């Protein structure tokens, strides 16, 4: 009888250890996923900043070039601004397909990895 009680105590102890180990594993996997997503986000934001700076410089250069060709420098800025407005409008209309879906899928893939 006492031998059976010892087996039940050992089984309960092992189950508790298993549950604790499983919880720790889940926490570590969550931390790894969070670190992966945040690293991806940080590097993506850094690249977006660099690309935005380059696009800004090229935009100013093209605006000045177009303005020089048309005779008034502000004409070039109006033309470049209008082109960006049209591009922004197209992106706004297509934002669900071009922005939301790819980023959502990337985030889900990274978390479930």
MILUMTI-771332 format. One line per field, with one value per residue: residue in three letters; x, y, z of N, C-alpha, C in turn; chain. Coordinates in pm, 1 decimal, padded with zeros to 6 digits. Layout:
BEGIN
r = ala:...
n_xx = X:...
n_yy = Y:...
n_zz = Z:...
ca_xx = X:...
ca_yy = Y:...
ca_zz = Z:...
c_xx = X:...
c_yy = Y:...
c_zz = Z:...
c = A:...
This chain:
BEGIN
r = unk:unk:unk:unk:unk:unk:unk:unk:unk:unk:unk:unk:unk:unk:unk:unk:unk:unk:unk:unk:unk:unk:unk:unk:unk:unk:unk:unk:unk:unk:unk:unk:unk:unk:unk:unk:unk:unk:unk:unk:unk:unk:unk:unk:unk:unk:unk:unk:unk:unk:unk:unk:unk:unk:unk:unk:unk:unk:unk:unk:unk:unk:unk:unk:unk:unk:unk:unk:unk:unk:unk:unk:unk:unk:unk:unk:unk:unk:unk:unk:unk:unk:unk:unk:unk:unk:unk:unk:unk:unk:unk:unk:unk:unk:unk:unk:unk:unk:unk:unk:unk:unk:unk:unk:unk:unk:unk:unk:unk:unk:unk:unk:unk
n_xx = 00080.9:00188.3:00385.5:00241.3:00136.8:00371.7:00437.5:00226.6:00277.3:00527.3:00450.3:00277.9:00461.5:00636.1:00456.5:00407.0:00663.6:00686.3:00481.7:00577.5:00818.1:00714.8:00573.6:00786.1:00917.8:00726.8:00725.8:00988.7:00980.6:00793.4:00932.6:01146.6:01009.9:00907.0:01144.6:01246.8:01051.7:01061.8:01326.1:01316.3:01134.2:01275.2:01498.9:01363.7:01240.5:01467.3:01567.2:01355.0:01377.2:01625.7:01568.6:01362.0:01501.6:01676.5:01489.8:01374.6:01589.9:01636.2:01388.9:01388.3:01600.7:01501.5:01275.0:01391.3:01531.4:01321.2:01184.9:01381.6:01390.7:01135.3:01133.8:01049.4:01123.0:00942.3:00747.3:00844.4:00840.4:00565.9:00484.7:00622.8:00512.9:00244.4:00272.1:00349.9:00118.9:-00070.6:00047.9:00033.0:-00245.5:-00315.5:-00180.7:-00325.1:-00579.2:-00523.7:-00426.9:-00501.2:-00445.8:-00179.0:-00034.4:-00150.3:-00218.8:00034.5:00204.8:00061.9:00062.0:00338.5:00395.3:00238.0:00359.7:00617.7:00559.7:00442.3:00647.3
n_yy = -00117.8:00122.6:00143.2:00190.9:00442.4:00590.1:00577.6:00727.6:00978.1:01029.3:01036.6:01261.3:01456.1:01444.7:01523.9:01786.9:01895.2:01861.9:02031.3:02277.6:02295.3:02295.8:02538.1:02718.3:02671.8:02764.3:03036.7:03108.1:03061.6:03255.6:03488.2:03466.9:03489.5:03748.9:03896.8:03845.5:03961.3:04230.0:04294.8:04270.6:04473.3:04699.8:04704.7:04732.9:04983.5:05142.8:05112.4:05223.9:05489.0:05561.8:05526.8:05714.6:05951.2:05952.8:05957.6:06206.3:06380.2:06327.9:06412.4:06687.6:06760.3:06684.6:06849.8:07104.1:07085.2:07048.0:07286.7:07468.0:07408.7:07490.1:07755.2:07880.0:07813.0:07715.6:07586.4:07332.2:07216.4:07212.2:07031.4:06793.9:06763.2:06719.9:06476.7:06310.9:06332.1:06200.0:05945.4:05886.9:05883.2:05660.7:05463.0:05487.0:05402.4:05135.1:05030.3:04818.0:04578.7:04612.5:04694.5:04624.0:04339.7:04205.4:04284.3:04191.5:03915.2:03866.5:03926.3:03732.2:03497.5:03525.7:03519.9:03268.3:03100.8
n_zz = 00000.0:00080.9:-00107.7:-00338.5:-00277.9:-00274.5:-00546.5:-00657.5:-00540.7:-00655.8:-00924.2:-00925.4:-00850.9:-01069.2:-01269.6:-01190.2:-01222.8:-01499.1:-01591.5:-01501.4:-01647.3:-01905.6:-01901.6:-01868.9:-02111.1:-02292.1:-02224.0:-02295.3:-02571.8:-02643.6:-02575.8:-02755.0:-03001.3:-02973.9:-02957.3:-03211.0:-03378.8:-03289.5:-03355.3:-03632.6:-03685.0:-03593.1:-03767.5:-04007.1:-03974.3:-03960.6:-04221.3:-04363.2:-04279.5:-04395.6:-04669.3:-04696.5:-04652.2:-04873.2:-05084.9:-05032.1:-05083.1:-05357.9:-05454.4:-05401.3:-05564.6:-05823.0:-05830.8:-05830.6:-06073.3:-06261.6:-06214.7:-06297.0:-06568.0:-06645.1:-06579.9:-06342.1:-06011.1:-05821.9:-05968.0:-06023.2:-05768.1:-05720.9:-05919.4:-05847.8:-05592.2:-05664.4:-05802.4:-05591.2:-05439.8:-05601.2:-05606.0:-05330.7:-05299.2:-05454.5:-05309.6:-05069.3:-05145.7:-05214.0:-04977.8:-04804.9:-04942.8:-05026.3:-04800.0:-04538.4:-04545.4:-04623.1:-04405.7:-04184.2:-04234.8:-04226.9:-03957.8:-03826.9:-03924.4:-03811.4:-03537.1:-03503.0:-03570.8
ca_xx = 00000.0:00278.0:00456.9:00149.0:00130.9:00498.3:00427.0:00136.6:00350.7:00630.0:00380.2:00234.3:00582.0:00682.1:00359.3:00432.4:00787.7:00656.4:00403.7:00668.5:00909.7:00634.6:00547.1:00911.9:00942.3:00634.0:00775.7:01109.2:00939.2:00729.2:01039.4:01220.2:00926.0:00902.2:01274.9:01259.0:00962.9:01112.2:01446.8:01271.3:01072.2:01380.3:01577.5:01275.1:01225.9:01593.4:01572.7:01254.7:01435.5:01728.8:01502.0:01288.9:01600.4:01723.0:01379.3:01360.0:01696.8:01609.3:01270.8:01431.7:01680.9:01414.0:01189.9:01474.0:01559.9:01199.2:01162.2:01479.3:01349.5:01011.1:01157.9:01019.3:01160.6:00830.0:00672.2:00896.9:00791.5:00424.1:00473.3:00666.5:00410.4:00127.5:00304.6:00343.3:-00020.9:-00132.1:00104.3:-00025.5:-00385.2:-00317.6:-00143.3:-00434.7:-00686.2:-00479.3:-00353.3:-00533.2:-00376.6:-00035.0:00030.5:-00204.2:-00206.0:00172.2:00259.1:-00007.6:00113.3:00475.5:00388.4:00186.2:00465.8:00724.8:00514.2:00415.9:00768.6
ca_yy = 00000.0:00237.5:00147.5:00253.8:00583.4:00648.2:00592.3:00839.1:01100.1:01048.2:01075.2:01400.2:01539.4:01450.8:01604.4:01926.2:01934.3:01870.4:02152.4:02391.4:02297.9:02334.5:02681.2:02788.6:02660.0:02855.3:03173.3:03129.0:03072.7:03385.7:03588.5:03455.9:03547.4:03893.3:03951.9:03836.7:04062.3:04364.3:04315.1:04293.8:04606.0:04802.3:04713.1:04786.7:05128.0:05204.8:05115.7:05321.4:05620.5:05587.2:05542.0:05842.1:06058.6:05950.6:06004.3:06349.2:06450.0:06318.9:06494.4:06827.8:06776.3:06682.6:06968.8:07217.2:07064.9:07077.4:07430.7:07536.8:07390.0:07564.0:07897.4:07917.8:07696.7:07659.2:07496.3:07197.4:07165.4:07180.8:06910.3:06680.5:06747.2:06658.4:06336.3:06240.6:06326.0:06091.5:05820.3:05866.4:05847.7:05521.5:05379.7:05489.8:05318.3:04995.5:05004.9:04687.3:04472.0:04637.8:04718.4:04552.3:04194.8:04154.9:04303.8:04099.3:03780.4:03860.1:03922.4:03601.0:03398.5:03541.3:03478.7:03124.1:03026.2
ca_zz = 00000.0:00089.2:-00235.4:-00432.2:-00239.3:-00319.7:-00692.1:-00685.3:-00506.1:-00758.4:-01045.6:-00907.8:-00852.0:-01208.8:-01344.2:-01154.6:-01290.2:-01641.9:-01612.4:-01482.2:-01761.7:-02021.7:-01886.8:-01897.5:-02254.8:-02358.4:-02199.5:-02376.0:-02712.2:-02659.8:-02572.7:-02880.5:-03106.1:-02952.4:-02994.3:-03356.3:-03436.9:-03259.8:-03435.4:-03770.1:-03686.1:-03579.0:-03890.9:-04110.1:-03952.9:-03999.6:-04367.8:-04408.4:-04256.7:-04497.0:-04798.8:-04693.9:-04667.8:-05012.8:-05169.0:-05010.6:-05154.8:-05500.8:-05483.6:-05406.1:-05686.5:-05940.5:-05827.4:-05876.7:-06215.6:-06336.8:-06201.2:-06381.1:-06707.5:-06667.9:-06558.7:-06204.1:-05930.2:-05747.9:-06055.6:-06002.5:-05640.5:-05738.2:-06000.9:-05764.8:-05489.2:-05728.1:-05829.5:-05462.0:-05400.0:-05679.0:-05554.3:-05198.0:-05317.1:-05501.1:-05194.4:-04973.6:-05198.3:-05215.5:-04854.2:-04747.0:-05015.2:-05037.9:-04671.4:-04423.0:-04558.8:-04611.4:-04271.7:-04093.8:-04260.8:-04176.4:-03811.5:-03787.3:-03952.1:-03713.5:-03404.0:-03500.4:-03609.0
c_xx = 00086.6:00356.2:00371.2:00138.1:00257.5:00494.7:00336.7:00205.1:00457.3:00566.2:00333.8:00352.2:00634.1:00587.6:00380.2:00559.0:00764.8:00582.3:00490.3:00764.7:00837.1:00604.0:00672.2:00944.4:00853.0:00680.3:00897.0:01075.6:00873.0:00833.7:01118.5:01140.9:00920.9:01034.4:01293.1:01174.3:01016.1:01240.8:01413.5:01211.2:01177.1:01461.1:01492.7:01256.4:01353.4:01606.4:01472.2:01308.3:01539.3:01665.5:01426.6:01384.1:01648.9:01613.7:01360.0:01466.9:01675.4:01489.2:01307.5:01512.1:01595.9:01323.4:01268.0:01506.2:01437.9:01168.1:01257.0:01440.3:01223.9:01024.7:01130.5:01044.5:01041.7:00740.7:00717.0:00847.6:00642.3:00405.6:00512.4:00564.7:00284.3:00151.0:00298.6:00199.0:-00092.9:-00082.5:00045.5:-00171.8:-00400.1:-00282.4:-00254.6:-00548.9:-00649.6:-00411.9:-00379.9:-00453.5:-00225.2:00034.9:-00019.1:-00181.3:-00061.3:00230.7:00192.0:00044.9:00255.9:00476.9:00339.2:00290.7:00577.2:00682.9:00495.2:00536.5:00817.8
c_yy = 00126.2:00253.5:00216.8:00404.5:00655.4:00670.1:00709.6:00971.9:01131.2:01095.2:01220.6:01496.4:01556.0:01534.9:01752.7:01977.8:01952.2:01999.5:02277.4:02405.3:02343.7:02483.9:02763.2:02784.3:02755.4:03000.2:03203.4:03140.7:03207.7:03497.5:03585.9:03517.1:03699.1:03959.5:03951.4:03944.9:04202.8:04394.1:04343.4:04433.2:04716.0:04816.5:04768.4:04936.5:05203.3:05217.3:05215.7:05463.7:05657.0:05611.0:05675.2:05959.4:06067.1:06002.2:06154.5:06427.2:06446.1:06405.8:06641.4:06853.4:06778.2:06805.3:07090.7:07206.2:07099.3:07226.5:07512.3:07526.1:07471.3:07713.8:07946.1:07795.3:07634.6:07570.8:07351.1:07135.1:07131.7:07050.6:06786.9:06655.4:06681.1:06510.6:06255.0:06230.9:06212.0:05956.3:05787.4:05825.7:05702.5:05427.3:05375.4:05399.0:05170.6:04952.9:04868.0:04576.1:04490.1:04648.5:04625.7:04401.7:04145.7:04170.4:04212.2:03957.2:03763.8:03847.7:03785.7:03493.1:03405.5:03491.8:03328.3:03038.6:02938.2
c_zz = 00000.0:-00041.9:-00341.6:-00403.9:-00285.9:-00470.6:-00729.4:-00653.0:-00610.5:-00889.1:-01037.6:-00910.9:-00994.6:-01294.1:-01314.8:-01221.6:-01440.0:-01672.9:-01598.5:-01599.3:-01887.7:-02018.1:-01918.7:-02046.4:-02332.1:-02342.2:-02286.5:-02524.0:-02738.3:-02662.2:-02702.2:-02995.1:-03093.8:-02992.2:-03145.7:-03423.9:-03410.9:-03335.8:-03580.1:-03783.8:-03679.2:-03707.5:-04004.6:-04096.6:-03989.3:-04151.0:-04424.1:-04390.0:-04361.4:-04633.1:-04804.8:-04713.3:-04812.6:-05106.0:-05153.7:-05088.7:-05306.2:-05539.8:-05493.2:-05532.8:-05811.8:-05945.3:-05875.3:-06025.3:-06300.6:-06331.3:-06286.8:-06528.3:-06741.0:-06640.0:-06418.0:-06117.0:-05857.1:-05834.7:-06035.8:-05872.8:-05647.3:-05816.4:-05919.5:-05653.0:-05544.0:-05758.2:-05699.6:-05411.7:-05472.3:-05629.5:-05417.2:-05205.4:-05363.0:-05386.1:-05090.6:-05018.1:-05188.2:-05085.2:-04794.4:-04811.3:-05015.2:-04903.0:-04560.6:-04432.9:-04549.1:-04471.5:-04170.0:-04110.9:-04210.1:-04025.1:-03762.9:-03810.6:-03848.9:-03575.8:-03397.2:-03535.9:-03498.3
c = A:A:A:A:A:A:A:A:A:A:A:A:A:A:A:A:A:A:A:A:A:A:A:A:A:A:A:A:A:A:A:A:A:A:A:A:A:A:A:A:A:A:A:A:A:A:A:A:A:A:A:A:A:A:A:A:A:A:A:A:A:A:A:A:A:A:A:A:A:A:A:A:A:A:A:A:A:A:A:A:A:A:A:A:A:A:A:A:A:A:A:A:A:A:A:A:A:A:A:A:A:A:A:A:A:A:A:A:A:A:A:A:A
